Amino acid sequence: MFCLLVRQVRKSGRLFSPNNNTKIFSKQLLHLSQTQRHGEYEWQDPKSEDDVVRVIYIDKDGKRLEVRGKVGDNILYLAHRYEIEMEGACEASLACTTCHVYVKDNYLNKLPPAEEKEDDLLDMAPFLRENSRLGCQIILTKDLDGIELELPKATRNFYVDGHKPKPH
């Protein structure tokens, strides 16, 4: 889901917008970003079995945890729903690397390419690999059914002492 603002212009007592034949005289840069829902959507169950996307998390000890997500779920918030140890210190604002995951190779090419900011942050993540991504930037689609995500041994906050991060 993307946010898009359409600017309407008042002219001659009538509203014009791009869908009723107005002409655009200048090009403006429009930035689209994902809607930030702060995890509420991920706490809802799928409306139908057609929306279900299976996700397999592999924790730092190698334990496999299969959960049922749905189309549109954010990997970080889905992990919080099922109490999987993925911190997400910045709450998906793309400002940290505590939701760093390794995506199994057969699913890596099904994801959209990482944006420059995600790549820049990943450069600071410990234990970086070619298949590293930030969980907060992965939104589930039906193509990702069965995706396997491995959690690194530690994150930038260095939780290696048994601390269990809790959702905010």
C-alpha positions as CSV (number, residue, x, y, z in Angstrom):
1,M,0.0,0.0,0.0
2,F,1.4,3.4,-0.9
3,C,0.6,6.9,0.1
4,L,0.0,9.3,-2.7
5,L,-1.0,12.9,-2.3
6,V,-2.9,14.5,-5.2
7,R,-2.9,18.2,-5.2
8,Q,-6.1,19.8,-6.4
9,V,-6.2,23.3,-7.8
10,R,-9.2,25.6,-7.6
11,K,-9.9,27.4,-10.9
12,S,-13.0,29.2,-11.9
13,G,-15.0,27.8,-9.0
14,R,-14.3,24.2,-10.1
15,L,-11.8,21.7,-8.7
16,F,-9.5,20.1,-11.2
17,S,-7.3,17.1,-10.5
18,P,-5.2,14.9,-12.8
19,N,-8.1,12.5,-13.5
20,N,-10.3,15.1,-15.2
21,N,-8.1,16.3,-18.0
22,T,-6.0,18.9,-16.3
23,K,-2.6,19.6,-17.9
24,I,0.5,19.5,-15.8
25,F,2.8,22.4,-16.6
26,S,5.7,21.4,-14.4
27,K,7.3,18.2,-13.4
28,Q,7.6,17.6,-9.7
29,L,9.4,14.9,-7.9
30,L,6.9,12.7,-6.0
31,H,8.3,10.3,-3.4
32,L,6.2,7.2,-2.7
33,S,6.8,5.4,0.5
34,Q,5.3,2.4,2.2
35,T,2.5,3.1,4.7
36,Q,3.7,2.8,8.3
37,R,1.2,0.9,10.2
38,H,3.3,0.3,13.3
39,G,2.4,-3.4,13.5
40,E,-1.4,-3.2,14.0
41,Y,-2.0,-4.9,10.6
42,E,0.3,-7.9,11.4
43,W,-1.7,-8.7,14.6
44,Q,-4.8,-9.4,12.4
45,D,-5.5,-12.9,11.1
46,P,-5.8,-13.5,7.4
47,K,-9.3,-12.9,6.0
48,S,-9.0,-16.1,3.9
49,E,-6.6,-19.0,3.2
50,D,-5.8,-17.3,-0.1
51,D,-4.1,-14.5,1.9
52,V,-1.9,-16.9,4.0
53,V,1.9,-16.7,3.5
54,R,4.0,-19.2,5.4
55,V,7.2,-17.7,6.8
56,I,10.0,-19.8,8.4
57,Y,12.3,-18.0,10.9
58,I,15.5,-19.7,11.8
59,D,16.7,-18.3,15.2
60,K,20.3,-17.8,16.2
61,D,20.4,-21.3,17.7
62,G,19.2,-22.9,14.4
63,K,15.7,-23.6,15.6
64,R,13.1,-23.3,12.8
65,L,9.8,-21.5,13.6
66,E,7.1,-21.6,11.0
67,V,4.4,-18.9,11.3
68,R,1.4,-17.9,9.3
69,G,1.6,-14.4,7.9
70,K,-0.6,-12.8,5.3
71,V,-0.1,-10.7,2.1
72,G,0.9,-7.2,3.2
73,D,2.6,-8.2,6.5
74,N,5.9,-6.7,7.5
75,I,8.5,-9.3,8.5
76,L,9.6,-7.3,11.6
77,Y,6.1,-6.9,13.0
78,L,5.1,-10.4,12.1
79,A,8.1,-11.6,14.2
80,H,6.9,-9.5,17.1
81,R,3.4,-11.1,16.9
82,Y,4.9,-14.5,17.3
83,E,7.5,-13.4,19.9
84,I,10.5,-14.1,17.6
85,E,13.7,-12.4,18.8
86,M,13.9,-9.6,16.2
87,E,14.3,-6.3,18.0
88,G,13.5,-3.5,15.5
89,A,14.8,-0.7,17.7
90,C,13.8,2.0,15.2
91,E,10.3,0.6,14.8
92,A,10.7,0.1,11.0
93,S,11.7,3.7,10.4
94,L,14.8,2.6,8.5
95,A,17.3,3.9,11.0
96,C,19.0,0.8,12.5
97,T,19.9,-2.7,11.6
98,T,18.4,-4.7,14.5
99,C,15.9,-6.4,12.2
100,H,18.8,-7.8,10.0
101,V,17.9,-11.2,8.4
102,Y,19.5,-13.6,5.9
103,V,17.0,-14.4,3.1
104,K,17.4,-17.9,1.7
105,D,18.8,-17.6,-1.9
106,N,15.7,-19.0,-3.7
107,Y,13.6,-16.1,-2.3
108,L,16.2,-13.3,-2.6
109,N,15.4,-12.7,-6.3
110,K,11.6,-12.5,-5.5
111,L,12.2,-9.4,-3.3
112,P,12.3,-5.9,-4.8
113,P,15.9,-4.6,-4.8
114,A,17.0,-2.9,-1.6
115,E,16.9,0.9,-1.7
116,E,20.1,2.9,-1.2
117,K,19.3,3.7,2.4
118,E,18.7,0.1,3.3
119,D,22.1,-0.8,1.6
120,D,23.8,2.0,3.5
121,L,22.5,0.7,6.8
122,L,23.3,-2.9,6.0
123,D,26.9,-1.8,5.5
124,M,27.0,-1.2,9.3
125,A,25.4,-4.5,10.2
126,P,27.6,-7.1,11.9
127,F,27.9,-10.5,10.1
128,L,26.8,-9.0,6.7
129,R,26.3,-11.5,3.9
130,E,25.3,-11.3,0.2
131,N,21.7,-12.3,1.2
132,S,21.3,-9.8,4.0
133,R,18.2,-7.6,4.2
134,L,16.4,-5.6,6.8
135,G,13.2,-7.4,8.0
136,C,11.3,-4.1,8.2
137,Q,11.7,-3.6,4.5
138,I,10.3,-7.0,3.5
139,I,6.5,-6.9,2.9
140,L,4.9,-10.3,2.2
141,T,3.5,-11.2,-1.1
142,K,2.0,-14.5,-2.3
143,D,5.3,-15.2,-4.2
144,L,7.1,-15.3,-0.9
145,D,5.1,-18.2,0.5
146,G,7.5,-20.5,2.4
147,I,10.3,-17.8,2.7
148,E,13.1,-18.8,5.1
149,L,14.7,-16.0,7.1
150,E,17.7,-16.7,9.3
151,L,18.5,-14.4,12.2
152,P,22.1,-13.4,12.7
153,K,24.0,-14.4,15.8
154,A,24.0,-10.7,17.0
155,T,22.7,-7.3,15.8
156,R,24.1,-3.8,16.1
157,N,22.7,-3.7,19.7
158,F,24.8,-6.8,20.4
159,Y,22.2,-8.9,22.2
160,V,24.3,-12.0,22.7
161,D,23.8,-12.2,26.5
162,G,20.4,-13.9,26.5
163,H,18.4,-10.6,26.5
164,K,15.0,-11.1,25.0
165,P,13.8,-8.0,23.1
166,K,10.2,-7.1,23.5
167,P,8.0,-5.3,21.0
168,H,7.5,-1.6,21.8
